[in-house]
Each structure stands twice: as structure tokens, then as C-alpha cells.
Amino acid sequence: MSDAMMRRLANHDWKRTLRFAHDRAIDDLRLDAQLKDHHLGFALLKHAAHVARIAYPAPPRSGMPTASAMPESGDEVTQWQLISAYLQGSLVSLPDLQNRPARPTARDVDVTDLVLHIWHHKCLMRKGDKSRIKRAVYLKASGVRPEVIKRLSGLSPPRIRSAQVEAGEDIIIAIKRFEKK
């Protein structure tokens, strides 16, 4: 781990981040369940996956055609054409536009960087086939259904759940280690 990342991890306000994770975990928890450390860790991973999906768009595939801003055909109407027609009075009401999620704050991006760094370097390192297990847990944090994760990774739903618990515990152990420094 680089010295700059170690300083960022050591100087981060983990208490505030854990309070945020507590609030997120309470929202995700079932009514009859007790809040435990792994719930906090998994809530942070879910938030990091959500922010990363918005803040860091995936690079385009090489060799594949990419969409441009220009209409692909003469019949296709862009959002700007719809807005200008509404402003000119040609349309009575403005049609629904494609909604984009709100841009994350700088604090959210910072927490995401730190949590994902912990995720890549500290979590589930003791497992033999860690890439498959880590991918399954990250897919679960991204909101993918367990049936799809089972088909992609080959892990059973109870195994995915136990890996999720272990990953959440690993995140909290790493955070507590940096919190004490």
C-alpha cells in the first residue's frame, strides 16, 4: 500500500463514516434482526458500489461501436429537440426525459475510494478462489439478484450470504485498525 493511501486511511474521519453506515444498515435491516458489524461493512460496500457506478463510468469496449450524440437515424428525436419544441410551443407538455442519478458529493467519492481500496486489499484475502467469491459479493452489493449471482459465480445463496458476512467483517476490522491509529 502506498504511503499516500496509508495517510488517507489513517486521517479519514471513520467515526462519521461509521455513523453513516449505521444509518444505511438500519434502513436495510429486517425488523427482527440485530445490527452487527458485518451489516455496517456491507452497507459501506453497497454505498461504494452505488457511488462508483455513478462517478466512474466504464470505459468503452474496444472494437465495439459507440453511441454518439448525433441521432443514428433521421427518425430519431433527441432530448434537445424535444426541449426546443416544447419551448417553441410545438408541444403542449414536456415529455419525460431520461433521468440521471445525482452526482455524488466529494465526500461520497472519497469514502468510496477508501472503502474500495480496503475491499481490494484487505477483504476475503484468506480465501483460495477469492476472485469468484469477491465478484459474487460485489454483485450482491450492486443489487444483482441472488439467482443471477448463482448463475454467474456458481456459488449457492447460503455461500454468497456467508461470504457477504465475512466481507463485511473484514471491512470493519480494517476500518477499526485505521481508526485507532
N, C-alpha and C positions, 0 to 999 in steps of 0.2 A: 504494500500500500504506500502511496506517495506521501511525503511529508505534508504537502498542502491539504490532501484529503484527510489526513490524521488531525490536522489543526481544525479543519471544518467540522469534523465529527466531534472533537473534544470541546469546541467552543459553541456548538449549537445549543439552543435552549430546548433541551429534551423534555423538561417538565411541561412546557407549553404544548409541545408536540404530543406528549402522552395524554394530556388533558383533552386535546382534540381527538386523539384516538379513542379515548374513553367515551366521548360523546358519540362518535361514529359507531363504536362497538355496541353501545346501549341501543342505538337505533336498529342495528342488525340482529340483536339477540332475541331469541324466543322468550316468551313470558315466563316460562318455567325454568329457564336456565340461569346459572350463576355466572357472573362476569369473572373471567380468569385472564391471566397474562397472555395466553395464546390468542384470545379474542382481540386484544389490543394490537398485537403484532400483525394479525391478519387484516384488521381494519386499516392499519397503515399501508400494508401491501395493496389492498383494494384501492385505497385513495391514490397511491403511487401509480398503479396501473391505469386508473382513470385519467389522472393528470398527464401521464406520459402519452396516452393515446391522443390527447388534445394538443399538448405542447410540442411534441416531437413527431411530425408526420413521417410516415415511412418513405424511404427513398423509392423512386420509380423503378420498376423492374427493367432490367436491361434487355433490349431486343424486343420489347413489347410496345405496341403503340400507346401513346399517352394522350389524354384528353387535353384539348386546348381551350382557350377562352372563346374561340370563334365557333359559331354553330356548325355542326357536322353536315347539316343539310339545309336546304332553303326553307324547309317547313318548320324547322326547329326554332322555337322562340326563346330567347334568353331572358333572364330575370330583369336585366336593364331595359329591354324592350317592353316588358310588361309594366315596369315602373314608369317609363316615359309615356306610355299610352295612358296610364292612369292619370298622370299629371297633365296631359293634354286634354283630358276629358273623354277620351275614346272609350274607356272602361268605367263602369259605374262604381265598382268596388275593386279594391286591390286584392288579387288572388293570393293564396298562401304562398309564401316564399320558403325556400329551404332554410330551415333554422340551423344555425351552427351553435355548438355549445360555447358558453362564455369562456374567454381566455382566462387561464389560471393566473393567480397573483404570483408575484416574485417569491413570496414566502412558500407558496404551494410548490413551485418549481424547485426551490432549494430543498425543501423536505423530501420531495420526490427523488432528487439526485442522491441525497444521503441514504434514504431507505433502499433505493435500488442498488446503491453501492454495497450496503450491508447485505442485501439479498444475493447479489452475485458473489460476494467474497466470504460470507460467513454462514449462510443458511444451507442446511442439508449437505454439508461437506462430508459427513461421515457415511453417506450412502454410497453404494457401489455404482448404481446406474443413475447417478444424480441428474443427468440431463433430462431423462424421461420423466422423472419424478418432479423436478423443478418446473418443467414445462407444464405438467398437469396442474400443479399448484398455481402457477401464474395464470393459466387459462381459467381456473376456478375463480381467482381474484378478479379476472377481467369480466366475469359474468357469464361464462360459457356454461351451458347445461351439463350436468354430470354424465348423461348418456353420450354426448358428443366427446367429452374428455375421455371416457372409457374407450370409445372407438378410436380416437387418435393416439392415446398413450398405451392402451392395453391394461390399464390399472382398474381394479374393481372400485366401486364407490366407497366401500369402507377403507380401502388402502389410500384412496385420494384424501379422504377425511383425516386419516391418521397422519399423512404427510402434511396436510394443511395445519394440523395442530403442532407438529414438530417444527414446521417453518415459522409459525407464529411465535413459538417459544424461543427459537433461535434469534429472531429479530429482537425480541425483548431482552434476551440475555446480552446481546451485543450493545443494545441501547443503554442498558444499566451499567455495563462496563465503561462506556464512554461518558455516561452521566456522572460517575464517581470521580473521573479524572479532573 
